[in-house]
Amino acid sequence: MKAFEWISPTSINDAVAALTSAPAPDDVDDAARPIAGGQDLLTTMKDYITRPTRVVNLKGIRGLDRIVADGKGGLRIGALVTLAQLDEDPVVHRNFPGLAEAAHSIASPQIRNLGTVGGNLCQRPRCWYFRLEDAVCLKKGGSECFAATGENKYHAILGGGPSYIVHPSDLAPMLMALGASVSVVGSGGKQTISLDKFFTLPSQGNLRRENVLKNDDLITEITVPASKFASHSTYLKFKERDSLDFALASVAAAVTLGANKTVTEARLVLGGVAPIPWRVPRAEAALIGKTLDSEVLQSVAGIALAGAKPLAKNAYKIPLTQTLVRRALAKAGGLNA
């Protein structure tokens, strides 16, 4: 780990100023970084993937560690709320069960006690080439995605190219399914960004980044709006190990059923299969007006993975994710999984 300057501001404005005034980096990975729980940042620093000369500690900023019901059925989640807080909050469990499930699925109790909601949304890819110090891949300014023709068991089957990373966040698919947005403060002022617009594909954005944040931008809050389907949401995740593992594939699902048991609203977002949380509007549309039976679930699962383009070693993700889609929709709709 390279030597760095440590700054502990007590306000959001001071934190932004500390990030803005840092020396201009020669490389994007040398830029000043904010730190909250540090579960991802410190790992990348130890592996020399990121080499900030200044680290700005956000823990001293009051008010960013609260979960607040807005009185209208929605939720405001401070960026410094820990994953454990989210997992254990009774309002989240009652009104946003899928969000509680997503938080509980992450890593271990020790990590959930430290890791934050904002940090989980902004964590870097887990690709082994990206995490290997000596491998200068596309994500680190090189000219090649080594996973494209190399070891790609865990990589993207949707939205990949020229980089085939998958987004590692478990909260992101569920929050996207719930229509969440993030409040961001930076040198350019304040803005609110829908999670649908927050993450960037390698083919559409800056290859070195996974979201639209600039170096001096900070997430301060995540807003989850009131919705009829929030209380009928679920998050299912398949991982190789029972604990402390990332998703090979995951599904965030939420549905609203009408009086005749037909679907009136639906949200479906896939995780672990694309460089961003992968929403599937065509599959959502195919659910509207339908009764959730085995035939409908099978059809929608096929639609959800219709555009998949697996690499040499990850075609297994297609049937795996289809199975998770069927089970998640059945669970969200109150059927036997």
C-alpha positions in Angstrom: 0.0 0.0 0.0 1.3 3.4 -0.9 1.6 6.2 1.7 -1.4 8.5 1.7 -2.8 11.6 3.5 -5.7 11.0 5.9 -8.4 13.7 6.3 -11.4 13.4 8.6 -13.9 16.2 7.7 -17.0 16.8 9.8 -19.3 18.0 7.1 -20.3 17.0 3.6 -19.0 20.3 2.2 -15.6 19.8 3.9 -15.4 16.3 2.5 -16.1 17.5 -1.0 -13.5 20.2 -0.6 -10.9 17.7 0.5 -11.6 15.6 -2.5 -11.6 18.6 -4.9 -8.4 20.1 -3.5 -6.4 16.9 -3.8 -3.5 17.0 -6.3 -4.5 16.2 -9.8 -3.7 12.5 -10.4 -1.6 11.2 -13.3 -3.9 8.2 -13.5 -7.6 7.9 -12.5 -6.6 5.2 -9.9 -4.4 7.7 -8.1 -7.3 10.1 -7.4 -8.3 10.9 -3.8 -10.9 8.5 -2.5 -13.6 8.7 0.2 -13.7 5.9 2.7 -16.6 4.7 4.8 -16.4 1.1 5.9 -13.4 0.5 3.8 -14.2 -3.1 3.0 -13.5 -2.7 -0.7 -11.3 0.4 -0.9 -8.6 -1.0 1.5 -8.5 -4.2 -0.4 -7.8 -2.4 -3.7 -5.2 -0.2 -2.0 -3.4 -3.2 -0.6 -3.3 -4.8 -4.0 -2.1 -1.5 -5.6 -5.2 -1.4 -7.8 -6.0 2.0 -6.4 -3.2 4.3 -5.2 -4.8 7.4 -3.7 -2.5 10.1 -2.3 -5.4 11.3 -0.1 -8.1 9.3 1.7 -11.1 11.3 3.0 -12.8 9.6 6.0 -16.6 10.1 6.0 -17.3 8.5 9.4 -17.2 11.9 11.2 -20.1 13.4 9.2 -23.3 13.3 11.3 -26.6 12.3 9.9 -25.5 10.0 7.1 -26.0 6.8 9.2 -29.8 6.9 9.6 -32.7 5.1 8.1 -35.8 7.3 8.0 -39.4 6.4 6.9 -40.7 9.4 5.0 -44.3 9.1 6.2 -45.6 8.3 2.8 -44.4 4.7 2.6 -41.0 5.5 1.2 -37.6 5.2 2.7 -34.5 7.4 3.0 -31.2 5.6 3.7 -28.1 7.5 4.6 -25.0 6.5 2.7 -23.2 5.5 5.9 -25.9 3.1 7.1 -24.3 -0.2 7.6 -25.5 -3.4 5.9 -26.2 -4.8 9.3 -28.5 -1.8 10.1 -30.4 -2.4 6.9 -30.6 -6.1 7.5 -32.0 -5.6 11.0 -34.3 -2.6 10.6 -38.0 -3.6 11.3 -39.4 -1.1 8.9 -37.2 -2.5 6.1 -38.2 -6.0 7.0 -41.9 -5.2 7.0 -42.2 -2.9 4.0 -39.2 -3.8 1.8 -38.5 -7.5 2.5 -36.4 -7.9 -0.7 -34.0 -5.2 0.5 -33.5 -6.8 3.9 -32.8 -10.1 2.1 -30.3 -8.5 -0.2 -28.5 -6.9 2.8 -28.5 -10.2 4.7 -27.0 -12.1 1.7 -23.8 -10.0 1.7 -20.6 -11.5 3.0 -20.3 -12.2 6.8 -21.8 -10.5 10.0 -18.4 -8.9 10.6 -18.3 -7.3 7.2 -22.0 -6.3 7.4 -21.2 -4.5 10.6 -18.6 -2.3 8.8 -19.7 -2.1 5.2 -22.0 0.7 4.2 -24.9 1.1 1.7 -23.0 3.7 -0.3 -19.9 1.6 -0.4 -21.8 -1.4 -1.5 -23.2 0.4 -4.5 -19.8 1.8 -5.5 -17.5 -1.2 -5.0 -15.1 -2.2 -7.7 -15.3 -5.4 -9.9 -14.2 -8.7 -8.4 -12.7 -9.9 -11.7 -9.5 -11.8 -10.9 -7.6 -10.1 -13.8 -8.6 -6.7 -12.5 -7.6 -7.6 -8.9 -4.2 -9.0 -10.0 -1.7 -6.2 -9.6 0.5 -7.1 -12.6 -2.4 -7.7 -15.1 -2.9 -4.4 -16.9 -6.4 -5.1 -18.3 -8.9 -2.7 -19.9 -10.2 -1.6 -16.6 -6.7 -0.5 -15.6 -5.8 1.3 -18.8 -4.6 -1.7 -20.8 -5.7 -2.7 -24.3 -7.3 -6.1 -23.6 -10.0 -7.7 -21.4 -8.2 -10.9 -20.5 -11.4 -12.6 -19.4 -12.8 -12.4 -23.0 -10.6 -15.4 -24.0 -9.3 -16.4 -20.6 -10.8 -17.7 -17.4 -14.3 -16.3 -17.6 -16.4 -18.6 -15.4 -17.7 -15.7 -13.3 -18.0 -13.1 -16.0 -20.8 -11.4 -17.9 -23.3 -13.0 -20.2 -25.4 -9.9 -20.8 -24.1 -6.4 -21.7 -20.5 -7.5 -21.9 -17.8 -6.0 -24.1 -15.3 -4.7 -24.5 -14.9 -5.5 -20.7 -16.8 -8.5 -19.3 -16.9 -7.7 -15.6 -20.0 -8.2 -13.5 -21.2 -5.7 -11.0 -20.6 -7.2 -7.5 -23.3 -5.3 -5.5 -26.2 -7.2 -4.0 -28.1 -4.1 -2.9 -28.0 -2.5 -6.4 -30.3 -4.9 -8.2 -32.9 -4.8 -5.4 -32.7 -1.0 -5.1 -33.1 -0.7 -8.8 -36.1 -2.9 -8.8 -37.6 -0.7 -6.1 -37.1 2.4 -8.2 -34.5 3.9 -5.9 -32.4 7.0 -6.6 -29.2 8.4 -5.1 -28.5 11.9 -3.8 -25.1 13.1 -4.8 -23.1 16.1 -3.7 -19.9 17.3 -5.5 -18.1 20.4 -6.6 -20.8 20.9 -9.2 -23.5 21.0 -6.6 -26.3 18.6 -5.6 -28.1 16.2 -7.9 -30.5 13.2 -7.7 -29.7 10.3 -10.0 -32.0 7.3 -10.6 -30.2 4.0 -10.2 -31.4 3.2 -13.7 -29.0 6.0 -14.8 -26.3 5.6 -12.2 -24.3 2.6 -13.5 -22.5 2.6 -16.8 -21.8 -0.2 -19.3 -18.2 -0.5 -20.5 -19.4 0.1 -24.0 -21.2 3.3 -23.1 -19.2 5.0 -20.3 -15.7 5.5 -19.2 -14.0 2.0 -19.2 -12.1 2.9 -16.0 -15.3 3.5 -14.0 -18.5 1.6 -13.2 -20.8 4.6 -12.5 -21.4 8.3 -13.3 -19.7 9.7 -10.2 -16.8 12.1 -10.6 -13.7 12.1 -8.4 -15.2 14.7 -6.0 -18.8 13.3 -5.9 -20.2 11.8 -2.8 -23.4 9.7 -2.3 -25.2 11.1 0.7 -28.5 9.3 0.6 -30.5 6.7 -1.2 -34.2 7.3 -1.6 -36.7 4.4 -2.1 -40.1 5.6 -3.1 -43.4 4.2 -1.9 -44.8 1.6 -4.2 -47.5 -1.1 -4.1 -45.0 -3.8 -5.0 -42.3 -3.0 -2.4 -43.9 -5.3 0.3 -44.0 -8.1 -2.3 -40.3 -8.0 -3.2 -37.6 -10.6 -2.8 -34.0 -11.2 -3.6 -32.6 -14.6 -4.5 -28.9 -15.2 -4.9 -26.8 -18.3 -5.9 -23.2 -18.5 -4.7 -20.6 -21.2 -4.6 -20.1 -21.0 -0.8 -22.8 -20.7 1.8 -21.2 -17.6 3.3 -18.8 -14.7 2.4 -19.3 -15.0 -1.4 -20.5 -13.0 -4.3 -23.3 -13.9 -6.6 -22.8 -16.2 -9.6 -26.3 -15.0 -10.4 -29.0 -13.2 -8.5 -32.6 -11.9 -9.1 -34.4 -9.0 -7.5 -38.2 -9.3 -8.1 -41.2 -7.4 -7.1 -44.8 -7.8 -8.2 -48.3 -6.4 -7.5 -51.3 -8.8 -8.0 -54.8 -7.6 -8.8 -58.0 -8.9 -7.3 -58.1 -11.8 -9.8 -54.5 -12.8 -9.0 -53.1 -11.3 -12.2 -50.0 -9.3 -12.2 -50.6 -5.5 -12.5 -47.0 -4.3 -11.8 -43.7 -6.1 -12.0 -40.0 -5.3 -11.6 -37.2 -7.8 -12.5 -33.5 -7.0 -12.2 -30.7 -9.5 -12.6 -27.4 -9.5 -10.7 -24.1 -11.2 -11.2 -24.6 -11.6 -15.0 -23.8 -8.1 -16.4 -21.4 -5.2 -15.9 -24.4 -3.3 -14.3 -27.6 -4.5 -12.5 -29.5 -5.8 -15.5 -33.2 -4.8 -15.6 -35.3 -6.7 -18.1 -38.3 -4.6 -19.2 -39.5 -7.1 -21.8 -39.8 -9.8 -19.1 -41.6 -7.3 -16.8 -44.1 -6.4 -19.6 -44.7 -10.1 -20.3 -45.9 -10.5 -16.8 -48.6 -7.8 -16.9 -52.1 -9.3 -17.0 -50.9 -12.8 -16.5 -51.5 -15.3 -13.6 -48.3 -16.6 -12.2 -48.3 -20.3 -13.1 -45.5 -22.6 -14.2 -46.1 -21.9 -17.9 -45.9 -18.1 -17.4 -42.8 -18.4 -15.1 -41.0 -20.5 -17.7 -41.8 -18.1 -20.5 -40.8 -15.0 -18.6 -37.5 -16.7 -17.5 -36.7 -17.4 -21.1 -37.5 -13.8 -22.1 -35.3 -12.5 -19.3 -32.2 -14.3 -20.6 -33.1 -14.0 -24.3 -30.2 -11.7 -25.1 -27.5 -13.7 -23.2 -24.2 -14.2 -25.0 -22.1 -16.5 -22.8 -18.3 -16.7 -23.0 -16.5 -20.1 -23.3 -16.8 -21.1 -19.6 -20.0 -19.4 -18.3 -22.9 -20.7 -20.3 -24.1 -22.4 -17.1 -25.3 -18.9 -16.0 -28.2 -19.0 -18.4 -30.2 -22.0 -16.9 -29.0 -21.0 -13.4 -30.4 -17.5 -13.8 -33.6 -18.7 -15.4 -34.2 -20.9 -12.4 -33.7 -18.0 -10.0 -36.1 -15.9 -12.1 -38.9 -18.5 -11.8 -38.3 -19.0 -8.1 -38.1 -15.3 -7.3 -41.3 -14.5 -9.1 -43.1 -17.4 -7.5 -41.9 -16.2 -4.1 -42.8 -12.6 -4.7 -46.2 -13.6 -5.9 -46.9 -15.8 -2.9 -46.7 -19.1 -4.7 -44.8 -22.2 -3.6 -41.3 -21.9 -4.9 
